[in-house]
Amino acid sequence: MKSTDLMVRCMAWQEGDLWVAACIDFTLAAQANSLDEVRSKLHHQIAAYVNEAVTIDAAHAEELLTRHAPLVDRLRYAFWRGIARRPRLRATAGAIVARAGLAIRNKLAYQEPLPVAFAA
């Protein structure tokens, strides 16, 4: 199995001057000053987490690699991922979210390859 065969779900958003990114599949998060930096930090954190789960904590690997974020975070990810895939919905969602007093800009949901390779 190649590492590119496995994807992890992530979200990133801006809070004031900081960017926050979270991995929905492993309940991990990172903060940084830019989107690129926060994505890189989260990517390295995911790599270290998975590597440790399959080596040092191999006895508990199944539990560690199947934990998930709370339902509200998974729903938030699904919402932003759906908006990202359908640009026409973005304007409608923006109007709805604006009425609730929330900002729709500077938020994204994305998937990236699991950053580690497993031995066959």
Residue, then its C-alpha position, 0 to 999 in steps of 0.5 A: m500500500k502506498s501512502t498516496d492511497l490513504m487520505v486524511r481530512c483536514m480543515a483550516w481557518q483564520e482566527g484574527d492574525l493566526w491560521v488554525a488547521a485540524c485533522i478530522d481523522f486523528t483529532l490533531a491541530a496546529q497554529a501558524n501565521s500563514l496558511d502554508e505554514v499551518r498546513s505544513k505544521l499539521h502535515h508534519q504532526i500527522a506524520a509523527y503521530v502515525n509513525e509513532a502509532v505504528t512503531i512505539d504504540a503498535a499495540h494500540a495502533e488500531e485505536l490511535l488510527t481510528r479515533h475521530a474528531p467530535l461530530v460537530d467538527r466532522l459536520r463542519y468539515a463536510f459543510w466546508r468541503g461541500i461548499a468548496r466543491r460547488p462554487r454556485l453554492r458558495a454565494t448562497a451559503g455566504a448569504i446564509v452564514a452572513r445572516a448568522g453573523l459568521a464569516i465564510r471567507n478564509k475557511l477551507a476543507y481539504q484532503e491530503p495524502l497520509p504522509v507516511a509509507f507503510a511496509a507491505 
